[in-house]
Amino acid sequence: MRVIEIRAPGGPEQLVVADAPVPRPGDGELLIEVAACGLNHADLYQREGKYPPPPGASPILGMEISGTIAELGQGCDSRWKVGDRVCALLAGGGYAEYCAAAAGQCLPVPENIQLIDATALPEAVFTVWANLFEPPRLAAGETLLVQGGSSGVGSTAIQIALAFGARVAATAGSPEKLQFCLNLGCERAFNYRDDHWFAAAREWSQPRGVDVILDMVAGDYFSKHLQLLALGGRLIHIATQRGAKVELDLRAVMMKRLLITGSTLRSRSVAEKTGLRDSIERNVWPLLAAGKIRPIVYSVLPLSEAAEAHRLMESSRHIGKILLRTG
Ligand SMILES: NC(=O)c1ccc[n+]([C@@H]2O[C@H](COP(=O)([O-])OP(=O)(O)OC[C@H]3O[C@@H](n4cnc5c(N)ncnc54)[C@H](OP(=O)(O)O)[C@@H]3O)[C@@H](O)[C@H]2O)c1
């Protein structure tokens, strides 16, 4: 089968098409004939050699796919059949024509969703669900500020939070992206390239302050976030694009009774991801089937153009997800 290989740690030009044996599905795994694979920011770091895959994971890039089941490994749930349309969260291995995925990390693709579009879902939905809803951190009627509202994760957070009755605002880096966030249903969208975003966000959240912030930026935003948060506010970190080291005055945490947390998804066990999958299937999948939330796909490139797809992601021109199709 064709895969994308990283010749050596470095830039997008290091991504080349190579041949590899079709993987065998292990116990509890499904072999999936991949229709498309989603790009994630972490892929860029892995390509540069800064984010190795977790132990036991495929060295091939790719943390989410959609496709059809080609074979069932031993001990797979009887719900799955060869030919079923699925999307899957992976620890790696998605930039390929076939991929073995833990059955507990697979979800059926609803009939109203195109198979390729479903590729945009697993990483973003699992991330949003694990950080905002399980454990429960955002309630109906509360305010949520999403940093990076036009990203795959951000646009999914906006949609799911709105579907669960939250009031949402987001930041983005261009007028087009701000309009996109407003069109998704955000009450306000702030341009983070403009120094006034902080004052505008504060004005939006008056008089209480912001209940929950989903942050992928960190660095100098940290102290601003502490100021923005309401009494009992929750600050949730999922990435540190502007730096992981911050200074914290614990008095702010105590006075406002803040929760400061964060998480990563990839390193979690299959059992944990299966628990999330079950909860997502119960709570988010009906919204998808009902058309209340949708996958947002910016562009679909052939697998052989993985390098170009990485350049596109690095340019940050995209809104929503960039996908690589095998066919
Ligand atoms: N912890 C986890 O479990 C987990 C899981 C998945 C993803 N993530 C992280 O979540 C983030 C989004 O992932 P993705 O794959 O959806 O990536 P993506 O589409 O490339 O999004 C990156 C986003 O960061 C925004 N951004 C950059 N600098 C910013 C700033 N100074 N202020 C506000 N926003 C800023 C960009 O905004 P513009 O495009 O408007 O410039 C863009 O929306 C990534 O950082 C990724 O590493 C974490």
The ligand as a Tripos MOL2 file, in Angstrom:
@<TRIPOS>MOLECULE
LIG
   48    52     1     0     0
SMALL
NO_CHARGES

@<TRIPOS>ATOM
      1 N1         -4.5080   18.7780   23.7790 N.am      1 LIG1
      2 C1         -5.1580   18.0640   22.8870 C.2       1 LIG1
      3 O1         -5.6830   16.9960   23.1870 O.2       1 LIG1
      4 C2         -5.2610   18.5660   21.4730 C.ar      1 LIG1
      5 C3         -5.9010   17.7830   20.5000 C.ar      1 LIG1
      6 C4         -6.0290   18.3170   19.2070 C.ar      1 LIG1
      7 C5         -5.5020   19.5740   18.9180 C.ar      1 LIG1
      8 N2         -4.8530   20.2730   19.8910 N.ar      1 LIG1
      9 C6         -4.2980   21.6050   19.6150 C.3       1 LIG1
     10 O2         -5.3900   22.4570   19.3030 O.3       1 LIG1
     11 C7         -4.9640   23.4480   18.3780 C.3       1 LIG1
     12 C8         -5.8970   23.4270   17.1840 C.3       1 LIG1
     13 O3         -5.6480   22.2450   16.4610 O.3       1 LIG1
     14 P1         -6.0020   22.1380   14.9270 P.3       1 LIG1
     15 O4         -5.4620   20.8690   14.4530 O.co2     1 LIG1
     16 O5         -7.4440   22.4280   14.8070 O.co2     1 LIG1
     17 O6         -5.0410   23.2740   14.3430 O.3       1 LIG1
     18 P2         -5.2000   24.4790   13.3320 P.3       1 LIG1
     19 O7         -6.4250   24.2820   12.5030 O.co2     1 LIG1
     20 O8         -3.9030   24.6420   12.6460 O.co2     1 LIG1
     21 O9         -5.4320   25.7020   14.3030 O.3       1 LIG1
     22 C9         -4.4860   26.4870   14.9510 C.3       1 LIG1
     23 C10        -5.2740   27.6820   15.4670 C.3       1 LIG1
     24 O10        -4.4870   28.4610   16.3560 O.3       1 LIG1
     25 C11        -4.9240   29.8010   16.1880 C.3       1 LIG1
     26 N3         -3.9760   30.7590   16.7300 N.ar      1 LIG1
     27 C12        -2.6430   30.8610   16.4440 C.ar      1 LIG1
     28 N4         -2.1030   31.8940   17.1570 N.ar      1 LIG1
     29 C13        -3.1140   32.4290   17.8910 C.ar      1 LIG1
     30 C14        -3.2040   33.5180   18.7970 C.ar      1 LIG1
     31 N5         -2.1430   34.2420   19.1140 N.pl3     1 LIG1
     32 N6         -4.4080   33.8000   19.3650 N.ar      1 LIG1
     33 C15        -5.4960   33.0660   19.0620 C.ar      1 LIG1
     34 N7         -5.4810   32.0140   18.1960 N.ar      1 LIG1
     35 C16        -4.3120   31.7060   17.6170 C.ar      1 LIG1
     36 C17        -5.0670   29.9250   14.6840 C.3       1 LIG1
     37 O11        -5.8280   31.0660   14.3740 O.3       1 LIG1
     38 P3         -5.7910   31.7530   12.8970 P.3       1 LIG1
     39 O12        -5.8950   30.6450   11.8840 O.co2     1 LIG1
     40 O13        -6.9710   32.6420   12.9250 O.co2     1 LIG1
     41 O14        -4.4800   32.4740   12.8020 O.co2     1 LIG1
     42 C18        -5.7760   28.6130   14.3690 C.3       1 LIG1
     43 O15        -7.1630   28.7650   14.5340 O.3       1 LIG1
     44 C19        -3.5220   23.1210   17.9780 C.3       1 LIG1
     45 O16        -2.6710   23.9740   18.6940 O.3       1 LIG1
     46 C20        -3.3760   21.6690   18.4120 C.3       1 LIG1
     47 O17        -2.0360   21.3670   18.7480 O.3       1 LIG1
     48 C21        -4.7340   19.7910   21.1390 C.ar      1 LIG1
@<TRIPOS>BOND
     1     1     2 1
     2     2     3 2
     3     2     4 1
     4     4     5 ar
     5     4    48 ar
     6     5     6 ar
     7     6     7 ar
     8     7     8 ar
     9     8     9 1
    10     8    48 ar
    11     9    10 1
    12     9    46 1
    13    10    11 1
    14    11    12 1
    15    11    44 1
    16    12    13 1
    17    13    14 1
    18    14    15 2
    19    14    16 1
    20    14    17 1
    21    17    18 1
    22    18    19 2
    23    18    20 1
    24    18    21 1
    25    21    22 1
    26    22    23 1
    27    23    24 1
    28    23    42 1
    29    24    25 1
    30    25    26 1
    31    25    36 1
    32    26    27 ar
    33    26    35 ar
    34    27    28 ar
    35    28    29 ar
    36    29    30 ar
    37    29    35 ar
    38    30    31 1
    39    30    32 ar
    40    32    33 ar
    41    33    34 ar
    42    34    35 ar
    43    36    37 1
    44    36    42 1
    45    37    38 1
    46    38    39 2
    47    38    40 1
    48    38    41 1
    49    42    43 1
    50    44    45 1
    51    44    46 1
    52    46    47 1
@<TRIPOS>SUBSTRUCTURE
     1 LIG1         1 GROUP 0 **** ****
